[in-house]
């Protein structure tokens, strides 16, 4: 198979966990069936912007050329820091994109990735967002009306818990079980003053406290690495090894790990078996 990479597609099954597919150009490679088999990914040296398709020497914002990175709303800093959303100031790079992706319901959640963390996601990205982060359990705790509001709640909670995943620990599979409901019940009162401020600012119904069930997520991993070393196509064009697991957006090989999402738009030849 030869084509540009994109982030792995993931589907969660109640019976047997996460099923992964690797997009290679227009084709999809089912990965769960390849567990325990050798797999080789060879970067051709070509990178094609996943927005405009033009060849680029360097990938920006996970698969874009420099021009598209500068003009697309999906590449703006407020995507990484939603509390800095500037749509209401009339300065959104793409107002229609903002209406479709940011001015819609979002969820604030707790998850167990490399430990307890807080995060946000659009309602359309549940449970994909949790899977991409390698969460073994997740619990939506607030529903809000916009991305900005979700960012403000996340920032308030981040004073008490992490808002980032330690990806190396996540890949080692060393996180301990966390009672997410108990964590919610402990954290919410600590940010009540901030919730009251948001209610004044955006209205009483802007932030809704939820009573959801915890979602448990199992990944197709045969062996976790005791030491995590990562591959980089920019330094070595060939990644080869026996596939021992998949978690988050990482392939876990007996020779190291590779973050597929990081190398979106890289043209790669894939061989297996």
Backbone as JSON, one array per atom type, in Angstrom:
{
  "sequence": "XXXXXXXXXXXXXXXXXXXXXXXXXXXXXXXXXXXXXXXXXXXXXXXXXXXXXXXXXXXXXXXXXXXXXXXXXXXXXXXXXXXXXXXXXXXXXXXXXXXXXXXXXXXXXXXXXXXXXXXXXXXXXXXXXXXXXXXXXXXXXXXXXXXXXXXXXXXXXXXXXXXXXXXXXXXXXXXXXXXXXXXXXXXXXXXXXXXXXXXXXXXXXXXXXXXXXXXXXXXXXXXXXXXXXXXXXXXXXXXXXXXXXXXXXXXXXXXXXXXXXXXXXXXXXXXXX",
  "N": [[0.84, -1.19, 0.0], [0.52, 2.22, -0.83], [0.58, 5.61, -0.03], [-0.64, 8.77, 1.38], [-0.46, 9.28, 4.88], [-3.0, 9.4, 7.41], [-4.65, 10.32, 10.48], [-5.36, 7.49, 12.55], [-8.36, 5.64, 12.14], [-10.83, 4.89, 14.49], [-12.93, 2.64, 16.21], [-15.2, 1.91, 18.79], [-16.03, -1.02, 20.43], [-18.4, -2.66, 22.46], [-17.93, -5.26, 23.21], [-15.31, -6.15, 22.49], [-13.43, -4.04, 22.66], [-11.32, -1.47, 21.19], [-11.26, -0.99, 17.69], [-9.0, -0.57, 15.09], [-8.19, 1.28, 12.11], [-5.88, 2.01, 9.57], [-5.5, 4.79, 7.6], [-4.22, 4.87, 4.4], [-3.47, 6.77, 1.94], [-6.15, 6.47, -0.22], [-6.98, 4.09, 0.77], [-7.87, 1.75, 3.41], [-6.3, 0.18, 6.06], [-6.87, -2.55, 8.01], [-5.95, -2.97, 11.31], [-6.03, -4.45, 13.73], [-6.05, -7.16, 13.13], [-3.46, -7.62, 12.46], [-1.91, -7.91, 14.64], [0.95, -9.03, 16.34], [2.32, -9.55, 14.05], [4.95, -8.78, 11.64], [5.5, -5.41, 10.55], [6.08, -2.81, 8.24], [6.78, 0.55, 7.67], [7.55, 2.86, 5.27], [8.81, 5.95, 4.59], [8.51, 7.96, 1.78], [9.72, 10.36, 1.38], [8.17, 12.35, 0.48], [5.75, 14.88, 1.23], [2.45, 15.83, 1.37], [0.24, 18.47, 1.54], [-2.62, 18.16, 3.52], [-4.81, 19.7, 3.15], [-4.71, 21.47, 0.8], [-3.31, 19.86, -0.94], [-0.85, 20.34, -2.08], [2.66, 19.77, -2.57], [4.89, 19.8, 0.16], [7.76, 20.85, 1.99], [7.89, 20.65, 4.68], [5.83, 19.62, 7.39], [3.11, 21.23, 8.92], [1.12, 21.79, 11.82], [0.12, 19.12, 11.99], [0.05, 18.03, 9.3], [-0.23, 20.06, 7.32], [0.6, 22.52, 4.81], [2.65, 25.5, 5.0], [1.23, 27.81, 4.21], [-1.51, 27.02, 4.34], [-1.62, 26.37, 7.02], [-1.44, 28.88, 8.17], [-3.81, 30.1, 7.37], [-6.1, 28.58, 7.94], [-8.84, 28.06, 10.12], [-8.92, 25.81, 11.69], [-6.32, 25.4, 12.35], [-5.61, 27.37, 14.05], [-4.4, 28.98, 17.06], [-6.33, 28.92, 19.03], [-7.53, 26.48, 18.85], [-5.9, 24.74, 20.21], [-5.93, 26.05, 22.62], [-8.75, 26.58, 23.78], [-9.93, 28.46, 25.43], [-9.1, 30.84, 24.49], [-10.63, 31.54, 22.36], [-11.73, 33.63, 19.75], [-13.95, 34.24, 18.31], [-16.21, 35.79, 18.92], [-15.19, 38.3, 18.68], [-15.11, 38.85, 16.08], [-12.93, 38.05, 14.59], [-12.37, 35.52, 13.7], [-10.71, 33.16, 11.66], [-12.12, 31.68, 9.77], [-15.26, 32.19, 9.72], [-17.61, 30.63, 9.13], [-16.7, 28.01, 9.47], [-16.09, 28.19, 12.14], [-18.66, 28.51, 13.23], [-19.73, 26.01, 12.68], [-18.09, 24.23, 14.03], [-17.2, 25.25, 16.49], [-19.12, 26.86, 17.7], [-21.01, 25.17, 18.89], [-22.48, 22.46, 20.85], [-20.3, 21.35, 23.43], [-18.37, 19.05, 25.42], [-17.08, 18.81, 28.7], [-14.78, 16.72, 30.19], [-13.64, 14.1, 32.42], [-10.81, 11.98, 32.45], [-8.91, 8.92, 32.46], [-5.78, 8.69, 31.59], [-2.69, 8.83, 31.47], [-3.04, 8.98, 34.04], [-5.28, 10.87, 36.16], [-7.03, 13.29, 34.28], [-8.29, 16.36, 32.81], [-10.38, 17.23, 30.06], [-11.66, 18.47, 26.88], [-14.23, 18.14, 24.39], [-15.94, 18.11, 21.23], [-19.43, 17.33, 20.88], [-19.75, 15.54, 18.85], [-17.46, 14.08, 18.77], [-17.23, 12.1, 20.64], [-16.8, 8.66, 21.3], [-14.32, 9.2, 20.21], [-12.35, 11.18, 20.73], [-11.45, 10.47, 23.3], [-10.34, 7.97, 22.83], [-8.26, 8.67, 21.05], [-6.56, 9.91, 22.84], [-5.72, 7.85, 24.36], [-7.16, 7.07, 26.61], [-8.22, 5.03, 29.3], [-10.52, 5.09, 30.65], [-13.39, 7.23, 30.77], [-15.36, 10.12, 31.58], [-18.02, 12.18, 30.96], [-18.58, 15.36, 32.35], [-19.57, 17.96, 32.28], [-21.84, 19.71, 30.14], [-21.66, 22.13, 27.66], [-22.38, 25.18, 25.8], [-20.7, 26.22, 23.84], [-17.38, 26.11, 22.35], [-15.6, 27.94, 23.52], [-16.72, 28.27, 26.11], [-16.33, 25.69, 27.1], [-13.57, 25.64, 27.22], [-13.05, 27.55, 29.19], [-14.15, 26.34, 31.47], [-12.51, 24.09, 31.57], [-10.0, 25.24, 32.06], [-10.44, 26.22, 34.63], [-10.71, 23.81, 36.07], [-8.2, 22.76, 35.61], [-6.57, 23.93, 37.43], [-6.5, 22.2, 39.47], [-6.17, 19.57, 38.59], [-4.38, 17.61, 36.09], [-4.17, 18.72, 32.67], [-3.08, 17.61, 30.53], [-1.7, 14.74, 28.83], [0.72, 12.41, 29.89], [2.46, 11.03, 27.57], [4.33, 9.01, 27.38], [4.07, 7.5, 29.76], [1.43, 6.76, 29.37], [1.71, 4.99, 27.24], [3.14, 2.98, 28.42], [1.3, 1.75, 29.92], [0.88, 2.05, 32.65], [-0.84, 3.41, 34.31], [-2.9, 3.82, 37.21], [-6.05, 2.58, 38.48], [-8.76, 4.91, 38.51], [-11.31, 6.47, 40.32], [-13.59, 7.96, 38.67], [-16.08, 9.19, 39.04], [-16.06, 9.82, 41.76], [-13.96, 11.6, 41.73], [-15.06, 13.64, 40.18], [-17.13, 14.49, 41.91], [-15.62, 15.56, 43.93], [-14.19, 17.59, 42.7], [-15.97, 19.43, 41.42], [-17.27, 21.14, 43.42], [-15.06, 22.69, 44.06], [-14.69, 24.44, 41.98], [-16.91, 25.96, 41.94], [-17.33, 28.71, 42.29], [-16.28, 29.72, 39.92], [-18.0, 28.57, 38.07], [-20.33, 29.9, 38.75], [-19.65, 32.47, 37.94], [-19.5, 32.07, 35.16], [-22.14, 31.45, 34.63], [-23.34, 33.89, 35.12], [-22.17, 35.36, 33.1], [-22.78, 34.03, 30.64], [-25.34, 33.05, 30.91], [-27.81, 31.17, 32.76], [-28.18, 28.57, 31.86], [-25.95, 27.87, 30.44], [-23.83, 26.23, 31.27], [-24.04, 22.93, 31.99], [-24.34, 20.58, 34.51], [-23.57, 17.18, 34.49], [-24.8, 13.79, 34.86], [-23.52, 11.2, 34.12], [-22.59, 7.88, 32.95], [-19.53, 6.07, 33.49], [-17.3, 5.5, 30.82], [-15.65, 2.7, 29.78], [-12.59, 1.75, 28.25], [-10.93, -0.49, 26.21], [-7.85, -1.5, 24.78], [-6.2, -2.84, 21.85], [-3.64, -4.4, 22.82], [-0.84, -6.38, 23.1], [1.64, -6.48, 24.37], [3.05, -4.13, 26.54], [5.54, -1.58, 26.26], [8.5, -1.49, 28.26], [10.37, 0.46, 28.2], [10.09, 3.45, 26.47], [10.71, 4.29, 23.23], [10.7, 6.49, 20.5], [9.84, 6.56, 17.02], [10.81, 8.59, 14.21], [9.99, 9.9, 11.22], [11.31, 11.99, 9.99], [13.9, 11.74, 10.73], [14.6, 9.09, 10.35], [13.68, 7.25, 7.63], [12.46, 4.75, 7.62], [10.34, 2.6, 9.4], [10.13, -0.23, 11.27], [9.05, -3.37, 12.56], [7.65, -5.78, 14.9], [4.2, -5.74, 15.34], [2.9, -4.95, 18.37], [0.93, -3.71, 19.73], [-1.72, -1.2, 19.87], [-2.47, 2.02, 20.79], [-4.16, 4.95, 21.73], [-3.09, 7.2, 19.32], [-0.93, 5.77, 18.58], [1.25, 3.32, 17.18], [2.48, 0.43, 18.61], [5.43, -1.11, 18.48], [7.78, -3.88, 18.6], [10.17, -2.7, 18.43], [9.96, -0.04, 18.98], [7.9, 2.97, 19.18], [5.42, 4.72, 17.21], [3.88, 7.78, 16.49], [1.14, 8.08, 14.73], [-0.58, 10.18, 14.07], [1.03, 12.43, 14.22], [2.44, 12.33, 11.88], [0.73, 12.83, 9.79], [-0.17, 13.29, 6.38], [2.28, 12.59, 5.38], [3.8, 10.78, 2.81], [3.73, 7.34, 2.52], [4.91, 4.0, 2.23], [3.44, 0.96, 2.96], [4.03, -2.2, 4.32], [3.3, -5.55, 5.28], [3.15, -8.58, 7.28]],
  "CA": [[0.0, 0.0, 0.0], [1.28, 3.47, -0.91], [-0.28, 6.79, 0.03], [-0.39, 9.65, 2.51], [-1.05, 8.86, 6.15], [-3.91, 10.26, 8.17], [-4.85, 9.72, 11.81], [-6.06, 6.21, 12.51], [-9.79, 5.6, 12.44], [-11.04, 4.0, 15.64], [-14.32, 2.37, 16.58], [-15.25, 1.24, 20.09], [-17.01, -2.09, 20.56], [-18.64, -3.03, 23.86], [-17.49, -6.63, 23.48], [-13.87, -6.41, 22.35], [-12.57, -2.87, 22.69], [-11.13, -0.54, 20.07], [-10.81, -1.49, 16.4], [-8.26, 0.48, 14.39], [-7.87, 1.22, 10.69], [-4.88, 2.99, 9.18], [-5.69, 5.33, 6.26], [-3.03, 5.02, 3.56], [-4.1, 7.32, 0.75], [-7.59, 6.21, -0.28], [-7.24, 2.76, 1.31], [-7.86, 1.57, 4.86], [-5.68, -1.07, 6.48], [-7.32, -3.01, 9.33], [-4.72, -3.22, 12.07], [-6.16, -5.41, 14.82], [-5.73, -8.49, 12.62], [-2.02, -7.71, 12.21], [-1.22, -8.01, 15.92], [1.92, -10.12, 16.38], [2.96, -9.69, 12.74], [5.86, -7.69, 11.27], [4.95, -4.35, 9.72], [7.11, -1.84, 7.85], [6.31, 1.8, 7.07], [8.7, 3.54, 4.66], [8.49, 7.3, 4.12], [9.11, 8.2, 0.46], [10.33, 11.68, 1.35], [7.15, 13.31, 0.03], [4.69, 15.31, 2.13], [1.44, 16.57, 0.61], [-0.69, 19.15, 2.43], [-3.91, 17.46, 3.51], [-5.88, 20.63, 2.78], [-4.63, 21.89, -0.61], [-2.7, 18.8, -1.74], [0.45, 20.72, -2.63], [3.83, 19.18, -1.92], [5.51, 20.72, 1.11], [8.99, 20.3, 2.55], [7.69, 20.45, 6.11], [4.43, 19.53, 7.8], [2.72, 22.1, 10.01], [-0.2, 21.47, 12.39], [-0.26, 17.73, 11.69], [-0.24, 17.69, 7.91], [-0.55, 21.2, 6.47], [1.68, 23.39, 4.35], [2.74, 26.73, 5.79], [0.16, 28.73, 3.81], [-2.78, 26.55, 4.91], [-1.52, 26.48, 8.49], [-1.67, 30.27, 8.55], [-5.12, 30.62, 6.99], [-7.22, 27.74, 8.37], [-9.28, 28.2, 11.52], [-8.62, 24.56, 12.4], [-4.92, 25.43, 12.73], [-5.39, 28.54, 14.9], [-3.98, 28.66, 18.43], [-7.49, 28.7, 19.9], [-7.88, 25.05, 18.83], [-5.14, 24.16, 21.31], [-6.31, 26.76, 23.84], [-10.1, 27.05, 23.46], [-10.31, 29.61, 26.24], [-8.69, 32.05, 23.76], [-11.51, 31.69, 21.2], [-11.97, 35.05, 19.46], [-15.06, 34.31, 17.35], [-17.12, 36.9, 19.26], [-14.53, 39.55, 18.34], [-15.18, 39.0, 14.64], [-11.62, 37.82, 14.0], [-12.19, 34.11, 13.35], [-10.17, 33.02, 10.31], [-13.19, 31.15, 8.91], [-16.45, 32.26, 10.56], [-18.54, 29.51, 8.92], [-16.09, 26.85, 10.12], [-16.26, 28.4, 13.57], [-20.06, 28.24, 13.58], [-20.0, 24.58, 12.54], [-17.24, 23.42, 14.88], [-16.93, 25.84, 17.8], [-20.35, 27.41, 18.29], [-21.88, 24.0, 19.03], [-22.28, 21.85, 22.17], [-19.05, 20.67, 23.79], [-18.38, 18.39, 26.72], [-15.89, 18.78, 29.54], [-14.75, 15.35, 30.72], [-12.5, 13.56, 33.15], [-10.35, 10.73, 31.84], [-7.71, 8.29, 33.0], [-4.86, 8.39, 30.48], [-1.51, 8.47, 32.26], [-3.52, 9.41, 35.35], [-6.47, 11.68, 36.03], [-6.89, 14.53, 33.54], [-9.5, 16.99, 32.31], [-10.3, 17.56, 28.65], [-12.9, 18.9, 26.24], [-14.44, 17.61, 23.05], [-17.25, 18.33, 20.63], [-20.34, 16.2, 21.13], [-19.62, 14.58, 17.74], [-16.17, 13.38, 18.87], [-17.27, 11.07, 21.69], [-15.64, 8.57, 22.19], [-13.09, 9.27, 19.42], [-11.34, 12.0, 21.41], [-10.89, 9.71, 24.42], [-9.49, 6.93, 22.24], [-7.05, 9.31, 20.53], [-5.68, 10.24, 23.96], [-5.33, 6.64, 25.07], [-7.85, 6.97, 27.9], [-8.79, 3.72, 29.62], [-11.87, 5.37, 31.16], [-13.73, 8.64, 30.61], [-16.65, 10.5, 32.15], [-18.44, 13.57, 30.71], [-19.08, 15.96, 33.6], [-20.32, 19.17, 31.94], [-22.19, 20.02, 28.76], [-21.71, 23.58, 27.49], [-22.96, 25.57, 24.52], [-19.68, 26.59, 22.86], [-16.0, 25.71, 22.63], [-15.04, 28.91, 24.47], [-17.18, 27.93, 27.45], [-15.66, 24.45, 27.54], [-12.19, 25.99, 27.57], [-13.04, 28.27, 30.47], [-14.36, 25.35, 32.53], [-11.31, 23.26, 31.62], [-8.95, 26.02, 32.72], [-10.75, 26.24, 36.07], [-10.4, 22.49, 36.63], [-6.76, 22.51, 35.46], [-5.89, 24.4, 38.64], [-6.51, 21.12, 40.45], [-5.72, 18.31, 37.98], [-3.65, 17.78, 34.83], [-4.96, 18.84, 31.44], [-2.29, 16.98, 29.46], [-1.36, 13.33, 29.04], [2.11, 11.99, 29.78], [2.29, 10.0, 26.55], [5.21, 7.87, 27.65], [3.42, 6.68, 30.78], [0.23, 6.19, 28.75], [2.11, 3.85, 26.4], [3.64, 1.91, 29.28], [0.15, 1.09, 30.53], [1.15, 1.99, 34.09], [-1.78, 4.21, 35.1], [-3.7, 3.06, 38.17], [-7.48, 2.85, 38.36], [-9.22, 6.15, 39.12], [-12.75, 6.57, 40.47], [-13.88, 9.23, 38.01], [-17.25, 9.83, 39.65], [-15.62, 10.4, 43.03], [-13.14, 12.76, 41.37], [-16.02, 14.68, 39.78], [-17.83, 15.0, 43.09], [-14.66, 16.33, 44.73], [-13.68, 18.75, 41.95], [-16.99, 20.41, 41.06], [-17.43, 22.21, 44.42], [-13.88, 23.54, 44.11], [-14.75, 25.47, 40.94], [-18.28, 26.49, 41.92], [-17.29, 30.16, 42.1], [-16.06, 29.97, 38.5], [-19.25, 28.2, 37.39], [-21.27, 31.0, 39.0], [-19.23, 33.57, 37.07], [-19.87, 31.73, 33.79], [-23.6, 31.55, 34.55], [-23.63, 35.32, 35.01], [-21.66, 35.86, 31.83], [-23.38, 33.39, 29.48], [-26.7, 32.61, 31.18], [-27.9, 30.09, 33.75], [-28.18, 27.24, 31.22], [-24.77, 27.72, 29.59], [-23.03, 25.1, 31.74], [-24.94, 21.93, 32.58], [-23.68, 19.48, 35.21], [-24.11, 15.91, 34.0], [-24.74, 12.59, 35.69], [-23.34, 10.16, 33.12], [-21.86, 6.69, 33.36], [-18.14, 5.99, 33.04], [-17.04, 4.68, 29.63], [-14.39, 1.95, 29.88], [-12.02, 1.56, 26.92], [-9.86, -1.49, 26.14], [-7.06, -1.35, 23.56], [-5.56, -4.07, 21.37], [-2.23, -4.38, 23.19], [-0.33, -7.65, 23.59], [2.74, -6.18, 25.29], [3.42, -2.73, 26.71], [6.99, -1.42, 26.36], [9.01, -1.05, 29.56], [11.04, 1.71, 27.87], [9.45, 3.98, 25.27], [11.52, 5.05, 22.26], [9.79, 6.83, 19.41], [10.34, 6.71, 15.66], [10.58, 9.88, 13.58], [10.27, 9.8, 9.78], [12.23, 13.06, 9.57], [15.27, 11.31, 11.05], [14.8, 7.76, 9.77], [12.5, 7.06, 6.78], [11.85, 3.42, 7.73], [9.9, 2.11, 10.7], [9.88, -1.66, 11.07], [9.03, -4.17, 13.77], [6.46, -6.6, 15.12], [3.14, -4.95, 15.95], [2.55, -5.52, 19.67], [-0.21, -3.03, 20.3], [-2.14, 0.1, 19.37], [-3.14, 2.76, 21.86], [-4.19, 6.35, 21.3], [-2.73, 7.23, 17.91], [0.4, 5.16, 18.49], [1.55, 1.92, 16.94], [3.51, -0.06, 19.52], [6.2, -2.19, 17.87], [8.8, -4.41, 19.51], [11.37, -1.89, 18.23], [9.68, 1.34, 19.35], [6.53, 3.42, 18.93], [5.29, 5.84, 16.29], [2.64, 8.55, 16.58], [0.65, 8.21, 13.36], [-1.19, 11.5, 13.87], [2.11, 13.4, 14.03], [2.97, 12.25, 10.52], [-0.31, 12.97, 8.79], [0.22, 13.89, 5.09], [3.51, 11.98, 4.91], [3.58, 9.66, 1.88], [4.37, 6.18, 3.12], [4.62, 2.66, 1.72], [3.2, 0.07, 4.09], [4.1, -3.64, 4.02], [3.05, -6.32, 6.51], [3.1, -10.03, 7.17]],
  "C": [[0.88, 1.24, 0.0], [0.32, 4.64, -0.9], [0.07, 7.65, 1.23], [-1.12, 9.14, 3.75], [-2.06, 9.88, 6.65], [-4.09, 9.6, 9.53], [-5.66, 8.46, 11.7], [-7.54, 6.39, 12.83], [-10.0, 4.56, 13.53], [-12.52, 3.86, 15.92], [-14.32, 1.54, 17.86], [-16.38, 0.23, 20.12], [-17.16, -2.46, 22.03], [-18.02, -4.38, 24.2], [-15.98, -6.81, 23.43], [-13.01, -5.17, 22.14], [-12.48, -2.1, 21.38], [-10.63, -1.29, 18.83], [-10.2, -0.34, 15.62], [-8.14, 0.19, 12.89], [-6.89, 2.33, 10.38], [-5.16, 3.48, 7.77], [-4.34, 5.49, 5.55], [-3.54, 5.48, 2.2], [-5.6, 7.09, 0.81], [-7.96, 4.87, 0.33], [-7.21, 2.77, 2.83], [-7.29, 0.19, 5.18], [-6.16, -1.42, 7.88], [-6.11, -3.5, 10.12], [-4.86, -4.3, 13.13], [-5.75, -6.82, 14.39], [-4.23, -8.7, 12.43], [-1.22, -7.84, 13.5], [-0.31, -9.24, 15.93], [2.64, -10.35, 15.06], [3.93, -8.55, 12.49], [5.17, -6.68, 10.37], [6.06, -3.34, 9.46], [6.44, -0.64, 7.2], [7.54, 2.56, 6.57], [8.26, 4.87, 4.07], [9.24, 7.57, 2.81], [9.89, 9.5, 0.39], [9.35, 12.76, 0.93], [6.15, 13.61, 1.15], [3.72, 16.16, 1.31], [0.41, 17.15, 1.58], [-2.06, 18.5, 2.37], [-5.07, 18.39, 3.24], [-5.84, 20.97, 1.29], [-3.98, 20.86, -1.51], [-1.33, 19.12, -2.3], [1.58, 20.04, -1.85], [4.5, 20.22, -1.03], [6.74, 20.05, 1.71], [8.83, 19.95, 4.03], [6.21, 20.43, 6.42], [4.18, 20.43, 9.01], [1.33, 21.68, 10.51], [-0.73, 20.13, 11.89], [-0.77, 17.55, 10.26], [-0.57, 18.82, 6.97], [0.72, 21.87, 5.97], [1.63, 24.68, 5.15], [1.58, 27.67, 5.5], [-1.17, 28.32, 4.43], [-2.78, 26.63, 6.43], [-1.85, 27.89, 8.96], [-3.1, 30.74, 8.31], [-6.31, 29.85, 7.56], [-7.56, 27.96, 9.84], [-8.93, 26.97, 12.33], [-7.17, 24.47, 12.83], [-4.6, 26.6, 13.66], [-5.05, 28.1, 16.32], [-5.16, 28.34, 19.34], [-7.98, 27.25, 19.84], [-7.15, 24.34, 19.96], [-5.54, 24.78, 22.65], [-7.7, 27.37, 23.63], [-10.57, 28.25, 24.28], [-9.91, 30.93, 25.57], [-9.54, 32.26, 22.5], [-11.86, 33.17, 20.99], [-13.07, 35.24, 18.43], [-15.93, 35.54, 17.62], [-16.51, 38.27, 18.96], [-14.55, 39.82, 16.83], [-13.87, 38.75, 13.93], [-11.34, 36.36, 13.68], [-11.71, 34.01, 11.91], [-11.23, 32.56, 9.31], [-14.48, 31.11, 9.73], [-17.42, 31.09, 10.37], [-18.0, 28.25, 9.58], [-16.27, 26.97, 11.63], [-17.68, 28.1, 14.04], [-20.33, 26.74, 13.61], [-19.23, 23.73, 13.56], [-17.03, 23.95, 16.29], [-18.18, 26.36, 18.5], [-21.41, 26.31, 18.4], [-21.62, 23.37, 20.4], [-20.93, 21.15, 22.3], [-19.22, 20.03, 25.16], [-17.03, 18.59, 27.4], [-15.91, 17.41, 30.23], [-13.53, 15.12, 31.6], [-12.11, 12.25, 32.5], [-9.14, 10.21, 32.6], [-6.84, 7.9, 31.82], [-3.55, 7.89, 31.09], [-1.78, 8.78, 33.73], [-4.74, 10.28, 35.12], [-6.18, 12.97, 35.26], [-8.26, 15.07, 33.16], [-9.3, 17.3, 30.84], [-11.65, 18.03, 28.14], [-13.02, 18.24, 24.88], [-15.81, 18.04, 22.54], [-18.12, 17.11, 20.88], [-20.21, 15.13, 20.05], [-18.36, 13.74, 17.85], [-16.08, 12.43, 20.05], [-17.6, 9.73, 21.04], [-14.3, 8.74, 21.47], [-11.99, 10.04, 20.14], [-10.67, 11.22, 22.54], [-9.94, 8.63, 23.91], [-8.18, 7.53, 21.75], [-6.06, 9.65, 21.63], [-5.23, 9.02, 24.75], [-5.98, 6.47, 26.42], [-8.39, 5.56, 28.1], [-10.19, 3.86, 30.22], [-12.12, 6.86, 31.02], [-15.14, 8.89, 31.13], [-16.98, 11.94, 31.79], [-19.01, 14.15, 32.0], [-19.85, 17.26, 33.37], [-20.66, 19.18, 30.46], [-22.32, 21.53, 28.67], [-22.14, 23.91, 26.06], [-21.93, 25.86, 23.44], [-18.3, 26.08, 23.29], [-15.34, 26.64, 23.65], [-15.44, 28.55, 25.89], [-16.5, 26.67, 27.98], [-14.22, 24.74, 27.95], [-12.09, 26.69, 28.9], [-13.26, 27.33, 31.65], [-13.12, 24.48, 32.69], [-10.19, 23.98, 32.36], [-9.18, 26.06, 34.23], [-10.38, 24.92, 36.73], [-8.9, 22.19, 36.6], [-5.94, 23.1, 36.61], [-5.73, 23.27, 39.65], [-6.02, 19.78, 39.9], [-5.05, 18.61, 36.65], [-4.62, 17.97, 33.67], [-4.19, 18.3, 30.24], [-1.97, 15.55, 29.85], [0.15, 13.15, 28.95], [2.12, 10.79, 28.83], [3.19, 8.79, 26.78], [4.59, 6.94, 28.7], [2.16, 6.02, 30.23], [0.59, 4.94, 27.96], [2.71, 2.7, 27.21], [2.51, 1.16, 29.97], [0.25, 1.01, 32.03], [0.14, 2.77, 34.94], [-2.61, 3.31, 36.02], [-5.17, 3.43, 37.98], [-7.85, 4.14, 39.11], [-10.75, 6.11, 39.18], [-13.17, 7.94, 39.92], [-15.1, 9.94, 38.6], [-16.89, 10.49, 40.98], [-14.77, 11.66, 42.77], [-14.03, 13.93, 40.95], [-16.66, 15.33, 41.0], [-16.92, 15.84, 43.99], [-14.28, 17.63, 44.03], [-14.73, 19.83, 41.72], [-17.18, 21.5, 42.12], [-16.24, 23.18, 44.45], [-13.88, 24.62, 43.04], [-16.13, 26.13, 40.88], [-18.3, 28.0, 41.7], [-17.1, 30.53, 40.63], [-17.31, 29.63, 37.7], [-20.29, 29.3, 37.57], [-20.94, 32.2, 38.12], [-19.66, 33.32, 35.63], [-21.38, 31.82, 33.59], [-24.03, 33.01, 34.42], [-23.28, 35.85, 33.63], [-22.45, 35.33, 30.63], [-24.84, 32.96, 29.68], [-26.71, 31.36, 32.05], [-27.8, 28.7, 33.13], [-26.94, 26.97, 30.4], [-23.95, 26.49, 29.96], [-23.93, 24.14, 32.5], [-24.13, 20.8, 33.22], [-24.36, 18.18, 34.84], [-24.0, 14.81, 35.05], [-24.68, 11.39, 34.74], [-22.63, 8.95, 33.73], [-20.44, 6.72, 32.79], [-18.05, 5.07, 31.83], [-15.67, 4.03, 29.78], [-13.9, 1.64, 28.47], [-10.85, 0.58, 26.99], [-9.18, -1.43, 24.78], [-6.44, -2.68, 23.14], [-4.05, -4.03, 21.62], [-1.84, -5.76, 23.73], [0.75, -7.44, 24.66], [2.99, -4.69, 25.33], [4.94, -2.62, 26.81], [7.4, -0.97, 27.76], [9.78, 0.27, 29.39], [10.49, 2.19, 26.53], [10.46, 4.78, 24.44], [10.67, 5.26, 21.03], [10.51, 6.98, 18.08], [9.98, 8.09, 15.13], [10.97, 9.78, 12.11], [11.25, 10.86, 9.3], [13.69, 12.69, 9.83], [15.59, 9.95, 10.43], [13.55, 7.41, 8.95], [11.82, 5.7, 6.93], [11.57, 3.06, 9.18], [9.51, 0.65, 10.52], [9.92, -2.39, 12.41], [7.77, -5.0, 13.84], [5.43, -5.76, 15.86], [2.68, -5.63, 17.24], [1.34, -4.84, 20.3], [-0.53, -1.72, 19.59], [-2.88, 0.78, 20.52], [-3.06, 4.25, 21.53], [-4.02, 6.4, 19.8], [-1.34, 6.65, 17.67], [0.35, 3.7, 18.08], [2.68, 1.53, 17.89], [4.17, -1.27, 18.86], [7.22, -2.71, 18.87], [10.1, -3.61, 19.41], [11.19, -0.43, 18.65], [8.25, 1.7, 19.03], [6.54, 4.55, 17.91], [3.9, 6.46, 16.42], [2.15, 8.82, 15.16], [0.1, 9.61, 13.1], [-0.12, 12.56, 13.59], [2.59, 13.45, 12.59], [1.86, 12.19, 9.47], [0.2, 13.73, 7.59], [1.56, 13.4, 4.6], [3.16, 10.81, 3.97], [4.4, 8.47, 2.35], [3.97, 4.91, 2.37], [4.51, 1.72, 2.92], [3.23, -1.38, 3.62], [3.92, -4.38, 5.34], [3.05, -7.8, 6.21], [4.42, -10.65, 6.76]]
}
